[in-house]
Amino acid sequence: MSPPPGVQIRTYAGPADDAELLRVNNAAFAHHPEQGGWTGAELAERRAEPWFDPSGLFLAFDASGERPGRLLGFHWTKVHPEPPGLGEVYVVGVDPSAQGRGLGHVLTAVGIDALARRLADAPDPTVMLYVESDNVAAVRTYQRLGFTTCSVDTAYAPAG
């Protein structure tokens, strides 16, 4: 799938990408208690995980000349060690200023294609994801890409 005009997608190039990655992540997930508000240390912790692969972190940059080098969105994929053949749409984030252009759909498709290639030799390759049910745009994107609900988790907290 091709990116929209004026957008260039590439993989993570190392810590030089971190400031923009944190900016977009924290803007896209400002409301989220776990994904929002990341620090450089939290990003470094995730990069230190054994599953981290920089070739599985896709970054979409402004290439229009309007704001060159500005990150518009990202898709971080993950391959689980067990069971074999399990890939994950770990996180997809789009800068609020770039939402509504189909960038989340394109980034998700790019990552899924990469996971499919990476998992091609597995006996039963599977790509899964977690999404908040009230994230309507994300749920629609995943449904359009062929995902269906396989399980539902419910969290409870004391009232008040």
C-alpha positions, 0 to 999 in steps of 0.5 A: 500500500502506498503512502498518501502524497507528501508522506514518506515511510521508513523504518526506525533509524535509532535514537535520533528518531526518539524525540519525534516518536515520543512527541507523536506517541504522547500526542496520539495517546494523551488520554491513555494511562499506559501509552501516553506520557512516555519518557525517553527512559520508557522508550529505551526500556522497550527498545531493550526488550528481546522482541524489539526489532528496528526494522519492525518500527515504521515511521511516516514523515512529512515529505511535502516540504511543508514540515520536512522531517516531522513525524506524522505517525508510526506503527510498531510491530512485534514478533512474539517468541511463543507461540511461533508465528505470532506477530502483533500490531503493538502500537499505531499512533498518528499525530492528531494534526495528521489524523483523518488522512488514512495514514493509520490505515496505510501504516497498519497495512505496511506493518502487517505486510512486513509481519506476513513476510517475517512469519511466512515460514511459521506453520500457522502465522497469526497477527493479533492486536489489542485495541480499546473498544471506544477507539472507533477510528482504530476499530474501523481500520482494523475491521477494514483490514480483516481483523475480527474480535477473538477475545474481549478483556474487561477492566474494573475499578472502584467507583468514584 
